[in-house]
Amino acid sequence: MTDFGEILRNIGEFGLFQKITLIALCFPNFVQTFLYASFVFIQSDPDRHCSTDWILSAAPNLTSEEQLNLTVPREEDGTFSKCEMFVPVSWDIDTIREYGLNETTGCQDGWVYGNMLYKATIVTDFDLVCGQASLVEVIQAMFMAGVLVGSLIFGPFAESFGRKRATQIPAVLLSVFTVTTALCPNVYLYLVSLFLVGFGAGGYRVNSIILSTEWIGTSKRSWGACVTQLFSAIGECVLAGMIYGIRNWRLAQLITAVPFIPESARWLLSRGRKEEAKQLIVKAAAINKHPVSESLLDKIEVNNSVNNGGIKILFRSSLLTRYFFIIILSWFSVNLSIYSLYLDMQNFGLSIFVTQLLYGVFEVPSVLLSMWLLDIFGRKILFIATLLIGGVSSILILAVPDSKSFVISQNAFYFCLIIIQTERHDNIQETDIHTDETGNNWTRKGTN
């Protein structure tokens, strides 16, 4: 019998077919970075005051300064209150000027924003300030909850219905709900839509890597995991320039794509669907210009007993069980570190546009180094080394005084360089387990 690895060696382990498939899978990773635009570039506490246009009915010609003096109380430091106003009255303007207003209340007609870094953010569009400010953290948590649920749903889905569907359906969800998110009229619809965006992102994130690596031979398998992330890094750089030019979260959100991709022949064989797998192999061989003989195709090893054991398959082998828990623990710690830094980038002390650009700039050499070093040292050594160095780097960030913002930024970016390499090695380790016949998509649980 002939296994699928031998088929790949005959038709080309990384030919034109695999490269086209990889690029198709990579492009959504390029634009997925833009999904974070709406809740990262927010200017969480903008200059503002309550809208007090009610007084203009009594005196339409008031200057802005006089309007504020008459209708908005001052804080102890002499600045106008950001969250309170004087209770509106029906007096004439002379009476208001003579006696003044004393009773205060929360802002009743929204806010007026000033000195904004952006033209529009979710904070200003949905008035997520004062009593509503905590919703910013809820928004971030809602997105990550969607990623978690999407991973849990599309992991078993990929095993039952195929990699192609488990990749295309999340991509379509990303396309649709990225658009609806940009058009949401209020924060509650935005939360629902953002959850569904995260749901699609969670399903697409790892399934795309699995699909790309299952078509690539072992000698180039690291390319399948790393090149997809390279596109993401380039997207980080582009996002910085796009936000700097647009400065409107709704426009930034309206960028998406839907890939058209083949099914995994390896998965088809694992489900006993030999004829469909043969058709795809012949197509790949033709594109790669490496014809495959019919006699070799007839010898393909097929799994005629489809195993629907789900996650229980992992626990039938002590080795797979150990790998499983090591990887999900690593995914958890790596993603917790990356997102903690990324979602707090506005407090790094540098321009947020420069910070965003540097995130992408640092990630590009990280991915390229991973592709090179994996071929030299292998998975295990780099996996352990990057985890240890990344952990030390994160501790060094805490040792720097808050006043040294530039040093903090430097350490943070160095930490990101190392920890992103660890994430790449996690991807490789995961796909190595997954492409084994007993593998399962459940390894992605730790990412959330």
N, C-alpha and C positions, 0 to 999 in steps of 0.2 A: 504493500500500500504506500501511497505518496501523501505526505502531510502538506499542509498549506505553505509552510516555510519553503519547501522544495519548489513548489509552484512559483512562489515569488522570485526565487533565484533564477528560474527559467524565463519568466516574462519581464524581469527587471525589478530589483528591490526598491528603486527610487527613480523610476522613469517618468516620462511626460505625463502619463495617466495619474500617477501619485502626486506629481507637482501641481497639476490642474486641480485635483481634489483638495489638496492642502491649501491652495490659494483661495478656493471657494469657501473653505471652512474658516480661513483666517480673516476674511474681510469683515464679518460681523464682530470679530474680536477687536478690530480696528475702531469700529463705531461704538462698541459697548462702553468704552471709556466715557463717551459723551453722556451716558445715562447718569453719571454722578454729578453732572454739571448743576442740576437744579438744587441739590442739597449740599454741595460743597462750596460753590461760589455764592454765598448768601449775605455776607456782611451782617452778622447776627444781631448786632445792636446799633443800628444806624441812627444818625442824628434825626430827631423828629420832635413834633409837638402835636397836641390834639388839634383837629380841625375845628375852628370856632367861627365859621362863616355866619353863624346865626346873628352875630352882632352887626353884620353889614346891612341887615334890614333896617337897623336904627341909624346907621351912619355909613352909607355906601362908599364914602371917600376916605375912610380911615387908611393910614399907612400900615404896612405889615407890622412894623415895630410897635405902633400904638395899639394895634389890635391884640398883639401878644401881651402887652403890658396890662391891658384891661381884662383879658379873658383867661390867661394862663398863670397859675401861681409859680413862684420861684422856689428852687431848692435852697438848702443852707449855703451852698457855694455861690449862689447868685444866678445860676443858670435856670432857664425855664424848665418846668417839669416835663418829663417825657410821657408820663402816664396819667396825669390829672389835668383837669380844667375847672374853671368856675362854673357853677350851675347856671344855665341860661335863664335870663329874666326878660320880662316884657317892658322894661323901663325905656325911657328915651335916653339918648346918649349923654345929655347933660347931667341927668340924675346918676347915671353910671359913673361918670367922671367925678362927680361931687362926693358920692358916698362909697364908691368902689364896691367890689363883690368879695364875699368872704367864704361862702359855702362851696366846697369842692366836690367833685365827682370824677369817676373814670371817664375816659374819652367816649363820647356818645356817637360821634359822626366820623369815626376813623381818624387817621393821622395825616399830617403833612410831613414828607420826608425831605431832607436836605443833605448836601455834601455827600452824595451817593457815589460809590465807586462803580456801580452798575446802573444801567437804565432801568432794569426791573429784576427782582428776585422773588422767590416764594415768600420771603419775609414781608416785602412791601406789597406784593399782589394780594396776599392772604392776611395781611396785618398780624403776623406771628410775633408780636411784641407784647410786653407787659404781661398780662394774665395768660396770653396765648403763647408765650415764648417757649414753653416746655414742649410744644408740638414739634419743634425743630428736631429734638432728640427722638420723638415718636416717629417722625418721618424716616429718619435713618434706620431705626429699629424695624419699621414696617418693610423697608426694602430688604434688609437682611433676613427677615422672617420669610419673605417671598422666595429668596434664594434657598433657604433651608427647605421649605415645602417643595419647591421645584426639584431640588436634588432628590428628595425622598420619593417623589412621584415618578420622575423620569428615569431614575436608576433602575427599578424593576421593570418599568415600561420598555426600556431598551433591550432587556433580556427577553421579553415576551414578544415584542412587536418589531424589533429590529433597530439598528443604530440610525438608519436613515430617517425613519419617522421620529425617533427620539431626538434627532437634531433639527429636523425641519420644523416640527410643530413648535418647539420653543422659539425658533427663529421667527416664525410667523407671529407668535404671541409678542415677541419683542417689537416687531414692526408695528403691529396694531396698537399696542398699549403705550408705546413710546409716543405715538401721535396723540392718543387720547389724553395722556398725561400732560402734554404741552397745551391742550385745549381745555383743561379742567377749569370750571368757573369758581370752584370753592375748594377749601383744603380737604374736606371729607371725601369728595370724589377723587381728589388728587391722591389721597392715602390709598384708596382702593386700587386705583390705576397703577400706582407705584408698586404696590404689592404684587400685582400681576406682571409688571415689568420684571421684578425680582424673580418671580416664579419662572418666567421664560429664561432669564439669565442663568438661574441655577441649573435648569435642565440642559441648556446649551453648553455651559462652561466646560464640563468634563466630557460629555458625550461627543463633542466635536474633536477633542483630543483622542478619545478612544477610537473613533471612526478613522481618523487620519493615521493613527499608528497601526491599526489592524491591516491596512493596505501596504504598509512599509516594512521592508525586511529588517532584521535585527541590527544589521550594520549601520542603518540610518534611522533607527527608531527614535533616537533623541531629537532628530529634526522635526518629527511630527509633533512632539510635545513643546519644543522650544520655539519653532518658527511661529506657531499660533500666538505665543506670548510676545514674540518680537513685534508682531503687528499691533498688539495691545500697547506696547511701549511707544511705538511711533504714534499711535493714537493719543497717548498722553501728551506728547510734544505738540501735536496739532491742536489738541483741546486748549492748551494754554494760549496759542495764537488766536484761535477762534473766539474764545471768551473775551480776550483782550480787545478784539475788533468788534464783536457783536454786543457783549455785555447785557444780553437779554436771555434769560433762562429758557423761555418758551421757544425761541428760534434755535437755540443750541440743542433742544430736545428733539427737534424735527429732523433728525438725521438717522437713517436706518437702512438696512438691507436684508434681503432674503436669499440665501444661497440655494443653488440647485446641485445636489450631490448624489453620488451612487450609494447603494447599500453596501454593507460589509460582506464580502464573500466568505470571510471566516465565520461570521455569525450565521449565514445561510447554511454553511456546512454543519455547524454545531446544531442546527435545527433539522437536519436531514433533507434540506432542499437542494439537492445536488445539481439538478438541471439549471436552476436559476443561478447558482454559483458559477457553473461552467460558462454560462452566457456572459457573465460579468468578467470572468477571467479572460475569455477570448477577446472581449472588447478592450480590456486593459492591455493585453498582449499586442493587439493591433495598434493601439495608440503609442505604445512603447517601441513598436517595430521589433518585437521579439516574439515571433510566432511560436505557439505552443502546440505540441503534437497531440493528436487525439488519443494516442495510447497513454500518454501521461495523464491526460484528463480522466481517462477511464480508471486510473489507479488512485484517484483522490480518495483519501480517507474520509468517510462520512460517519457522523454520529447518528445512528439510527434510533437510539433510545434517548429521546429528548428528556433532559433532567430539569424539572421545574422546582427544584428544592429551594430556590431563592437564596437568602442569606445563610441558610443552614449548611449550604455547600462549603462555606468558608470554615466552618467549625468541625468538619470531618477530617481536616488535616491540621495537626498541631503547628506545622510550619506556616501555613496560610493564616491560621488564627493569630500567631505571633506577629506576622507581617501586617495583618489587618489592623491590629490595635496600635502598633508602632506608627503606621501611616496616618491613621485618623487623629492620633494625639499630635503628631507633627503638623498636620493640616490645621488643626485647631489653634495651636500656638503660633504658627506662621501667619495665618490669616488674622488672628486677633492683633498681632503686632502691626501688620501692614495697615489694616483698616483704622487702628487707633491713631497711627501717625497720619494717615491720609485724610481722615475726617477732621483732624485738628490742624491742618496745614496753615490755616489763617493766623495761628498763634506762634509760628516759627520765627517771626521777627523780620522776615524778608517780604518783598512784594509777593502776593499770592500767585500772580502770574508767573513770576520767576520760579517760585517754589514748584508750581505745577509743571513747568517746563523741565526743571531739574529732575523731577521724579521720572519723567520719560527718558531724559538724557542718561540718567544713571541706570535705568533698566535695560537700555539697549546693550551696553557692554556686558551687563550681567547675563543676559540671555546668550550673547555670542560666546562669552567665556564658558558658560555651561555646556554649550554644544561642543566646544573644543576639549574642555577638561574631562567631560564624561568619557570621551574616547580614550583619554590617557590614563585616568585613575579609576574609572568605573563608577558605579552607582553608590556603593556602600561607603567608600572613603569620603567622597564629596558630600554625601548626605549627612554624615556625622560631623565633618569638619565645618560645614556651613552653619549647621545648627549651633555648634559650640561658639563659633566666632560671632554669629548673630546675637546670641544670648549675652556675650561679653559686651558687645557694642551697645546693646540696649541698656545695660547697667551703666555704661560710661555716660550715656545721655543724662541719667539721673544725677551723676556726679558734677555736672557743669552748672554753675549758678545761673539763675533765671536772667540775670543782667547780661550774660554773654550769649545773646540770641544767635549771633552769627556762628559761634562755636557749636551751639546746640544744633543749628541747621546742618553744619558740616557733619557732625556725628550722626544725625538722623539720616542723612543721605547715604553715608557710608554703611550704616546699619541696613538701610533699604537695599543697597547693592548686595550685601551678603544674604539677607533674608529672602530676597527675590530669587537668588540662586538656589536657596533651599527649596523654595516653592517649585522651581523647575525640576529639581531632583525628586521632589514628591510626585510630580506628574509622571516622571519616568518610572519611578518605583511602582506607582499605581498601575500604569499601563502594562508593565512587565507582569504583574500579578494577573491583570485583567485578561491579557491575551492568552494566558494559560487556559486550558479547556475548562478548568474548574473555577475560573475567576467570576467576579460579579461586580456590578456597578456600585454595590453598597459601600465601597471604600470611600466614596465621596462624602459620607455623612460628616466626617470631621471638618469639612470646609466651612461649616456654618456654626 
